[in-house]
Amino acid sequence: TFGRLEQASLKLVLNNGTATLEKLHADYLGGTLDAHGAATSRPEPSLRLEATVKGLDLARLKPELAGLSAESGRLDGHMRLHSSGKSRRDMAANAQGEGRVDGVDGSVAGIDLAAIDGQLARIDTIGNVLALVQTGLAGGRTPFSRLSGHLSVKDGIARSPDLTLVASGGTVRADLSVNLTRWTTDSSVSLALASLAETPITLRLSGSMDAPRKVVDANALQKALVRGGLGRALGTAAADGTKGGRDTLRNLLRAFGGDR
């Protein structure tokens, strides 16, 4: 659910087949919504809408992506959208628009960036690698200071190429693309840790929005770890005659929630 409008007031004018929303103001998800636009039925149905939200409570909206969900914080946003068509599918295929979102001072559930970053800084034994999997990637919470990104809709494809979440343990960047007609996605989410900022882990999402396929691309991280602490860890495992090094690396990648 997207929530409901409360204490709404609006001014609507009907004239010769066109409904003009001159003003809408309402309380929405702990913040406010202001909008205006128009809908017409001739020569074919069309819609034009411009909306601004301020101070939305992310704990009530609770957006989710790739196993991560926003649990707190405040969000502002602005969107302009227009479309036309004789059916909802046509409306989705013809949608065009642009906008932006900005959030501050919240937290995301499903990952603990600070724990992952701290473990990587001390990764010199197999035990350290296992601790990283268990403490950082098996849930937890990450406070963030800023969430921002641009939005665009073109020919029924909704996209945010630069959605960015800045936290103390690292940065999460997403390039999101959603086909509004087919309700499918072709997106990527990259995690760059503070101690390895130039070696992101990338989760690629494709297919149905309800259950997208997830594939982890951690090649850059693997190379960095082999050059550093993980090289010592794997060497120790080999000297002991165990197979722990390779299995642990595979477990580390699986912990991000995707195939490889």
Secondary structure by P-SEA (a helix, b strand, c coil): cccccccccbbbbbcccbbbccccccccccccccccccccccccbbbbbbbbbccccccccccccccccccbbbbbbbbbbbbccccaaaaaaaccccccccccccccccccaaaaaaaaaacccaaaaaaaacccccbbbbbbccccbbbbbccccccccccccccccbbbbbbbbbccccccccbbbbbbccccccbbbbbbbbccccbbbbbbbaaaaaaaaaacaaaaaaaaaaaaccaaaaaaaaaaaacccccc
